Amino acid sequence: MANAASTTLDAFPAQVPRRQAASAPAAAAQPLTARRVFAFLAMVFGMFMAILDIQIVSASLSEIQAGLSASADEIPWVQTSYLIAEVVMIPLSGLLARVFSTRYLFAASAAGFTLSSIMCASSNSIDQMIVWRALQGFIEVA
């Protein structure tokens, strides 16, 4: 048994060449500045607002239904349109971030999300609300 093990080990080189490790991680090379902290906090706030939006709509579907005179069959589409648009947009977000840069994409998404939220607030019918919520879902992921 010992011969089989040594024969197997002899078939592989004793030293496998390894890549040279970088002298310092890329994140450690860049100092933490007030601008970076502000950018990070703005991004965290934007993500928090998107999650908060989902929770608020979920908790207030009955009030939205009453305000828009929607039927019980129509009101779930307010959430469904948002979620379907979000799921469709997730695979595209990486590509868009590489094409337009993360910074510009995030700024455009924040502005678009705010605009579509205003349009949701001014909706007069369930159809308008569904369209604006779907737009929010597309914009929110980017």
N, C-alpha and C positions, 0 to 999 in steps of 0.2 A: 504493500500500500504506500509506503514511503517513497518508493521509486516512481510510482505513478504521479504522486504529488510533485516530486522534484522535476520530473520530465515536463509536466504541465507548466510549472513555473519557469523552467528554462526556456520555454518557447516565447516568453514575453521578455522584452528588454528590462533590465534592472532599473533604469532611470527613464522615465517618460519626460520628454522636453515639455516645459511649461512656459506659458507666456509670462513676460515680465510684468509684475504688478505696477500699477501707476504709483508714483511717489506720494500723491495725496488725492483724496476723492475730489471730484469737481465741485461739490457743494461746499467743501471746506475752503476751497481756494477763493471763494467770493464772500466778502464780508456781509454781515447782516446790517442793512441800512434801513432807515425809516421808510424809504420808498418801497422796499421789498416787503416790509411788515404791512404797510398800508395796502399794497396790492394783494397780499395774502388775505388780509381781513376783508377786503372788498369781495374777493372771490368766495370766501366762507359765508359772508352775508348774502350774496346772490344765491348760493346753494341752499342756505337756510330758508330764504324767501320762497324758492321753488317747492321745497318740502312743505312749508307752511301753507302755501296755496292749495296743495292737494288735500291737506287736512281740513282746511276751512271749507272747501267745497264739499268734501265728504260729510262734514258735520252739519252743513246747512242746505242739503238737497231739498228738504221739505219746504224751507223758506223760498228757495229758488223756484220750486214747483208752483207754490202759491203766487209768487210775484209775476211769473210768466204765464200763468194759467195753463200749465202743461199737464198732460195726463200722466198716470203712473207708468205707462209704457214708454213715454218719451223722455222722462227725466234721467234714467240711467245713461242715456246717450251723452249727457253733459260730461260724465266721468269717462265713459268708454271712448269717446272721440279723442280726449286728451291722452289717454293711455295708449291707444292705437298709434297715434301720431308720435308719441314718445318712443315707442318700441321700434317704429319704422326708422326714426331718426338716429337712434343709438349707433348703428353701424356706420353711418355717414359722418358722425361727429369727429372721429379720428382723422378722416380724410380732409374734412373742412379745416380742422385745426392745423394740419400740415400745409394746406394750400394758402389759407388766409392769415396764419399765425394765431396762436392761442389768445394773445392779448386783444387783437382786433375782433376776433370771433366772440370772445366773452363780452366785450363792450357792445357789439351789435346785438348779441342775444339779450343782454340786460335791457337795452333800449327797446328792442322788439317785444320782449316780455311785458315791459311796463305799458307799452302802447296797446298790446292785445288785452291786457288786464283792464285798461280804461274802456276798451271796446266791449269787453264782457259786462262791465258795469253799466254800460249804456244800451245793452241789448233790449229790444222791445218784444222779441218772440223767442221761442225755444230754438227755432232754426238758426237765428243769429247767434244765440249763445253756443250752440253746438259748433258752428263754424269758427267762432273766436276761440273756443276752448281747444279745438283741433290745432289752430294756429299757435296757441300757447304751447301745446305739446311739441310741435315741431321746433319752435324757437327755444324752448326751455332746455332741451338736451344740448344744443350747440353751445 
